[in-house]
């Protein structure tokens, strides 16, 4: 018998790692700016990695939220389905 369930834990781990990578890119951009590489002298200047890190964080956070919601809904529906099967056997 093959397991046909979706691997939600693996997906959540991948999305969480993506979020951490985006945060790491922000930190790297900040470190580069501290050494005068890429950022302007303004308080809210834009560095070379800001767009990339923002995109990675937004997409991974959205994917993480959606996958957690889908995981929760799948658990709820799976529990309801198993309760229906146990009611029919009694």
The 8 nearest C-alpha neighbors of each residue, nearest first, counted from 0:
[[1, 2, 3, 4, 5, 6, 77, 81],
 [2, 0, 3, 4, 5, 6, 7, 77],
 [1, 3, 4, 0, 5, 6, 7, 77],
 [4, 2, 1, 5, 6, 0, 7, 73],
 [5, 3, 2, 6, 7, 1, 73, 77],
 [4, 6, 7, 3, 2, 8, 70, 10],
 [7, 5, 9, 8, 4, 10, 11, 3],
 [6, 8, 10, 9, 5, 11, 70, 66],
 [9, 7, 11, 10, 6, 12, 70, 13],
 [8, 10, 12, 7, 11, 6, 13, 14],
 [9, 11, 7, 13, 12, 8, 14, 6],
 [12, 10, 8, 14, 9, 13, 63, 15],
 [11, 13, 15, 9, 10, 14, 16, 8],
 [14, 12, 10, 16, 11, 15, 17, 9],
 [15, 13, 17, 59, 11, 63, 16, 12],
 [16, 14, 18, 12, 17, 13, 11, 19],
 [15, 17, 19, 13, 18, 14, 12, 20],
 [18, 16, 14, 20, 15, 19, 59, 13],
 [17, 19, 56, 15, 21, 59, 16, 20],
 [18, 20, 22, 16, 21, 17, 23, 15],
 [19, 21, 23, 17, 22, 18, 16, 24],
 [22, 20, 52, 56, 24, 18, 55, 23],
 [21, 23, 19, 25, 24, 20, 18, 26],
 [22, 24, 20, 26, 25, 21, 19, 27],
 [23, 25, 27, 21, 52, 26, 22, 28],
 [26, 24, 22, 28, 23, 27, 52, 29],
 [27, 25, 23, 29, 24, 28, 30, 22],
 [26, 28, 24, 30, 29, 25, 23, 31],
 [27, 29, 25, 31, 26, 30, 48, 24],
 [28, 30, 26, 32, 27, 31, 25, 33],
 [31, 29, 27, 33, 32, 28, 26, 34],
 [30, 32, 28, 36, 34, 33, 29, 27],
 [33, 31, 35, 29, 36, 34, 38, 30],
 [34, 32, 30, 31, 35, 29, 36, 28],
 [33, 35, 32, 31, 36, 30, 29, 37],
 [36, 34, 32, 33, 31, 37, 38, 39],
 [35, 37, 32, 31, 34, 38, 33, 46],
 [36, 38, 46, 47, 32, 35, 39, 31],
 [39, 37, 46, 32, 45, 44, 36, 40],
 [38, 40, 44, 41, 37, 45, 46, 32],
 [39, 41, 38, 42, 44, 43, 35, 32],
 [42, 40, 44, 39, 43, 38, 45, 46],
 [41, 43, 44, 40, 39, 45, 38, 32],
 [44, 42, 41, 45, 39, 40, 38, 46],
 [43, 45, 41, 39, 42, 38, 46, 40],
 [46, 44, 38, 49, 43, 39, 47, 37],
 [45, 47, 38, 37, 49, 48, 28, 44],
 [46, 48, 37, 49, 45, 28, 38, 50],
 [49, 47, 51, 46, 50, 28, 52, 24],
 [50, 48, 52, 46, 51, 47, 53, 45],
 [51, 49, 53, 52, 48, 54, 47, 46],
 [50, 52, 54, 48, 53, 49, 55, 21],
 [51, 53, 21, 55, 49, 24, 54, 50],
 [52, 54, 50, 56, 51, 55, 49, 57],
 [53, 55, 51, 57, 52, 56, 58, 50],
 [56, 54, 52, 21, 58, 53, 57, 59],
 [55, 57, 21, 18, 53, 59, 54, 58],
 [58, 56, 54, 60, 59, 55, 53, 61],
 [59, 57, 61, 55, 60, 56, 62, 54],
 [58, 60, 62, 14, 56, 18, 61, 17],
 [61, 59, 63, 57, 62, 58, 56, 64],
 [60, 62, 58, 64, 59, 63, 57, 65],
 [63, 61, 59, 65, 60, 64, 66, 58],
 [62, 64, 60, 66, 14, 61, 65, 59],
 [65, 63, 61, 67, 62, 66, 60, 68],
 [64, 66, 68, 62, 67, 63, 69, 61],
 [65, 67, 69, 63, 68, 64, 62, 70],
 [66, 68, 70, 64, 69, 65, 63, 71],
 [67, 69, 65, 71, 66, 70, 64, 72],
 [70, 68, 66, 72, 71, 67, 73, 65],
 [71, 69, 67, 73, 68, 72, 66, 7],
 [70, 72, 68, 74, 69, 73, 67, 75],
 [71, 73, 75, 69, 74, 70, 76, 68],
 [74, 72, 70, 76, 75, 71, 77, 69],
 [73, 75, 77, 71, 72, 76, 78, 70],
 [74, 76, 72, 78, 73, 77, 79, 71],
 [77, 75, 79, 73, 78, 74, 80, 72],
 [76, 78, 74, 80, 79, 75, 73, 81],
 [79, 77, 75, 81, 76, 80, 74, 82],
 [80, 78, 76, 82, 77, 81, 75, 83],
 [79, 81, 77, 83, 82, 78, 76, 84],
 [80, 82, 84, 78, 83, 79, 77, 85],
 [83, 81, 79, 85, 80, 84, 86, 78],
 [84, 82, 80, 86, 81, 85, 79, 87],
 [85, 83, 81, 87, 82, 86, 80, 88],
 [84, 86, 82, 88, 87, 83, 81, 89],
 [87, 85, 83, 84, 88, 89, 82, 81],
 [86, 88, 84, 85, 89, 83, 82, 81],
 [87, 89, 85, 86, 84, 83, 82, 81],
 [88, 86, 87, 85, 84, 83, 82, 81]]
